[in-house]
Amino acid sequence: MTTRIIIVSLFVLAAVVTLAFVYMGGFSPETSGILANLGTGFFGTATTVLVVDWLYERRAADDQCKSLAFSILLELDHAVWVWQGGSRAFNLDELYSNIIGAEVGDPLPNYTQNLFMRLGTKCATNLNLKASDLKLHPPLATSLGTLAELELIRDYYNGERYTFTKLQTTLASVLGPLATVCGLGVPILRNMQTGAHRTTSEEHQHFRHFGKYLDGTSSPILPGDFHFGNNLPSEN
């Protein structure tokens, strides 16, 4: 910003000085014509620098907002996956359907709460750090403000305990605006089939988050599964 102002100011100053000589007179018509062309050229250059730099800043701000929105979506998808299960691959429709399909009796252990609270902190932080960029995308700023309330998940919200309905409404309401900023379209509610991978028990949440069950055991290795560490299968 400072560099742009300095460059534009120099061109404007040069234009003013050059045109001032023209209006003061005392030069031949040829010289006056040259000075007039130089002066208008300096003004044109200053205007071009302003417009091009403004367009560049706007494009950079758009890219920043799009990147931020997608990172928020991915972190939200991870938190909901730990809570509700489903496919680990990111799928906007599945994410939306899992949020809508969540039930009030689904456990929400501390480590899953932490994921939502961390997301809330990330949103609150970006609201302050990227306030100028977010002015170009009011729906994104509103969504970040809504998600920032997740920091209160263990506290009181407007004098009342943070409820399941508040959590579900908060998560569902931001998907559309975030997806629009990312160019992903509007999420569609799908009929998700419930299976073992969709189990929302604390046992399964613990396994999805930590990679092991509550008793410390890991899942059994199935035929064809990868073996990590020193147990990589031989190519021979």
C-alpha positions as CSV (number, residue, x, y, z in Angstrom):
1,M,0.0,0.0,0.0
2,T,2.8,2.5,1.0
3,T,4.8,1.7,-2.2
4,R,1.7,2.2,-4.4
5,I,1.0,5.6,-2.8
6,I,4.6,6.7,-3.3
7,I,4.6,5.7,-6.9
8,V,1.3,7.3,-7.7
9,S,2.2,10.5,-5.8
10,L,5.5,10.8,-7.9
11,F,3.6,10.4,-11.2
12,V,1.0,12.9,-10.1
13,L,3.6,15.4,-9.0
14,A,5.5,15.0,-12.3
15,A,2.3,15.5,-14.2
16,V,1.4,18.7,-12.2
17,V,4.9,20.2,-12.6
18,T,5.0,19.4,-16.3
19,L,1.5,20.8,-17.0
20,A,2.3,23.9,-14.9
21,F,5.2,24.7,-17.3
22,V,2.7,24.5,-20.2
23,Y,0.2,26.9,-18.6
24,M,3.0,29.3,-17.6
25,G,3.9,29.7,-21.2
26,G,7.2,30.9,-22.6
27,F,7.8,27.7,-24.6
28,S,7.4,27.1,-28.3
29,P,4.3,25.3,-29.5
30,E,6.3,22.2,-30.2
31,T,7.8,22.1,-26.7
32,S,4.4,22.9,-25.1
33,G,2.9,20.0,-27.0
34,I,5.6,17.7,-25.8
35,L,5.2,18.8,-22.2
36,A,1.4,18.5,-22.4
37,N,1.7,15.0,-23.7
38,L,4.1,14.1,-20.9
39,G,1.8,15.6,-18.3
40,T,-1.3,13.7,-19.5
41,G,0.9,10.6,-19.8
42,F,2.0,10.9,-16.2
43,F,-1.6,11.2,-15.1
44,G,-2.6,8.2,-17.2
45,T,0.2,6.1,-15.7
46,A,-0.9,7.1,-12.1
47,T,-4.4,6.1,-12.9
48,T,-3.3,2.8,-14.4
49,V,-1.2,2.0,-11.4
50,L,-4.2,2.7,-9.1
51,V,-6.6,0.6,-11.1
52,V,-4.3,-2.3,-11.7
53,D,-3.1,-2.4,-8.1
54,W,-6.7,-2.2,-6.9
55,L,-7.7,-5.1,-9.1
56,Y,-4.7,-7.1,-8.0
57,E,-5.5,-6.5,-4.3
58,R,-9.1,-7.5,-4.9
59,R,-8.1,-10.7,-6.6
60,A,-5.7,-11.5,-3.9
61,A,-8.4,-10.9,-1.3
62,D,-10.8,-13.1,-3.1
63,D,-8.2,-15.9,-3.2
64,Q,-7.5,-15.5,0.5
65,C,-11.2,-15.7,1.3
66,K,-11.7,-18.7,-0.9
67,S,-8.7,-20.5,0.7
68,L,-10.0,-19.6,4.2
69,A,-13.5,-20.8,3.5
70,F,-12.2,-24.1,2.2
71,S,-9.9,-24.6,5.2
72,I,-12.8,-23.9,7.5
73,L,-14.9,-26.5,5.6
74,L,-12.2,-29.1,5.8
75,E,-11.8,-28.6,9.6
76,L,-15.6,-28.6,10.1
77,D,-15.8,-31.8,8.0
78,H,-13.1,-33.5,10.2
79,A,-15.0,-32.5,13.4
80,V,-18.3,-33.8,12.1
81,W,-16.6,-37.0,10.9
82,V,-15.3,-37.7,14.3
83,W,-18.7,-36.9,15.8
84,Q,-20.9,-38.6,13.3
85,G,-18.7,-40.9,11.2
86,G,-19.2,-41.4,7.5
87,S,-16.7,-41.4,4.7
88,R,-13.4,-39.7,5.5
89,A,-13.1,-38.2,2.0
90,F,-14.6,-34.7,1.9
91,N,-18.1,-34.6,0.4
92,L,-20.2,-31.5,0.9
93,D,-23.6,-33.3,0.6
94,E,-22.5,-36.0,3.1
95,L,-21.3,-33.4,5.5
96,Y,-24.6,-31.5,5.3
97,S,-26.6,-34.8,5.6
98,N,-24.7,-36.0,8.6
99,I,-25.2,-32.7,10.4
100,I,-29.0,-32.7,9.7
101,G,-29.1,-36.4,10.6
102,A,-27.4,-36.0,13.9
103,E,-29.5,-36.9,16.9
104,V,-29.8,-35.3,20.3
105,G,-28.7,-38.5,22.0
106,D,-25.4,-38.7,20.0
107,P,-22.5,-38.4,22.5
108,L,-20.2,-35.4,22.4
109,P,-17.1,-36.3,24.4
110,N,-14.5,-33.7,25.5
111,Y,-12.1,-34.5,22.6
112,T,-14.9,-34.0,20.0
113,Q,-15.9,-30.8,21.8
114,N,-12.3,-29.7,21.5
115,L,-12.5,-30.0,17.7
116,F,-15.5,-27.7,17.5
117,M,-14.0,-25.3,20.0
118,R,-10.7,-25.1,18.0
119,L,-12.7,-24.4,14.9
120,G,-14.5,-21.6,16.7
121,T,-11.2,-20.1,17.8
122,K,-9.8,-20.3,14.3
123,C,-12.9,-18.4,13.0
124,A,-12.7,-15.8,15.7
125,T,-9.0,-15.2,15.0
126,N,-9.5,-14.8,11.2
127,L,-12.3,-12.4,11.8
128,N,-9.8,-10.1,13.4
129,L,-6.7,-10.8,11.2
130,K,-8.5,-10.7,7.9
131,A,-11.1,-8.1,8.5
132,S,-10.2,-6.0,5.4
133,D,-10.4,-9.0,3.1
134,L,-13.7,-10.2,4.6
135,K,-15.4,-6.9,3.8
136,L,-15.5,-8.2,0.2
137,H,-17.4,-11.3,1.4
138,P,-20.0,-10.4,4.0
139,P,-21.6,-13.9,4.0
140,L,-18.2,-15.4,4.8
141,A,-17.7,-12.9,7.6
142,T,-21.1,-13.8,9.0
143,S,-20.4,-17.5,8.8
144,L,-17.1,-17.1,10.7
145,G,-18.9,-15.0,13.3
146,T,-21.5,-17.8,13.7
147,L,-18.9,-20.5,14.0
148,A,-16.9,-18.4,16.4
149,E,-19.7,-19.1,18.9
150,L,-18.5,-22.7,19.1
151,E,-15.9,-21.5,21.6
152,L,-18.8,-21.4,24.0
153,I,-19.8,-25.0,23.6
154,R,-18.8,-25.7,27.3
155,D,-20.1,-22.4,28.5
156,Y,-23.4,-20.5,28.5
157,Y,-24.9,-19.1,25.4
158,N,-27.1,-16.0,26.1
159,G,-27.5,-17.2,29.7
160,E,-28.4,-20.7,28.8
161,R,-26.4,-24.0,28.4
162,Y,-25.2,-24.6,24.8
163,T,-27.7,-27.1,23.4
164,F,-27.6,-29.7,20.8
165,T,-30.1,-27.7,18.7
166,K,-27.8,-24.7,18.8
167,L,-24.9,-26.8,17.7
168,Q,-26.8,-28.4,14.8
169,T,-28.3,-25.2,13.6
170,T,-25.0,-23.4,13.8
171,L,-23.2,-26.1,11.7
172,A,-26.0,-26.4,9.1
173,S,-26.4,-22.7,8.6
174,V,-22.8,-22.0,7.5
175,L,-22.4,-24.7,4.9
176,G,-24.2,-22.9,2.1
177,P,-22.3,-19.6,2.4
178,L,-18.9,-21.4,2.8
179,A,-19.6,-23.6,-0.1
180,T,-20.7,-20.7,-2.3
181,V,-17.4,-18.8,-1.6
182,C,-15.5,-22.0,-2.6
183,G,-17.6,-22.4,-5.7
184,L,-18.9,-25.8,-4.6
185,G,-22.6,-25.1,-5.0
186,V,-25.4,-25.6,-2.5
187,P,-25.2,-28.7,-0.3
188,I,-28.0,-31.2,-0.9
189,L,-29.6,-33.4,1.8
190,R,-29.0,-37.1,1.0
191,N,-30.4,-40.2,2.4
192,M,-27.4,-41.5,4.2
193,Q,-27.4,-45.3,5.0
194,T,-26.3,-46.1,8.5
195,G,-23.6,-48.6,8.9
196,A,-20.7,-49.5,11.2
197,H,-18.7,-46.6,9.8
198,R,-21.6,-44.2,10.7
199,T,-21.8,-45.3,14.4
200,T,-21.8,-42.3,16.7
201,S,-21.0,-44.1,20.0
202,E,-18.2,-42.7,22.1
203,E,-16.3,-45.9,21.4
204,H,-16.3,-45.2,17.7
205,Q,-15.7,-41.5,18.1
206,H,-12.6,-42.3,20.2
207,F,-11.4,-44.7,17.5
208,R,-11.9,-42.2,14.7
209,H,-10.1,-39.4,16.6
210,F,-7.3,-41.4,18.3
211,G,-7.0,-44.5,16.1
212,K,-7.8,-46.8,19.0
213,Y,-10.7,-47.8,21.2
214,L,-11.4,-46.7,24.8
215,D,-9.6,-49.7,26.2
216,G,-6.5,-48.9,24.2
217,T,-6.8,-51.6,21.6
218,S,-6.7,-50.9,17.9
219,S,-9.0,-52.3,15.2
220,P,-8.1,-55.8,13.9
221,I,-6.1,-55.9,10.7
222,L,-8.1,-57.2,7.9
223,P,-6.6,-59.2,4.9
224,G,-5.1,-56.8,2.4
225,D,-4.7,-53.9,4.9
226,F,-1.5,-52.0,5.1
227,H,0.9,-52.7,7.9
228,F,2.6,-49.6,9.2
229,G,6.0,-49.2,10.8
230,N,8.4,-52.1,10.5
231,N,5.6,-54.4,9.3
232,L,5.4,-53.2,5.7
233,P,4.6,-56.1,3.4
234,S,7.4,-57.5,1.2
235,E,7.3,-57.1,-2.5
236,N,8.8,-60.5,-3.0
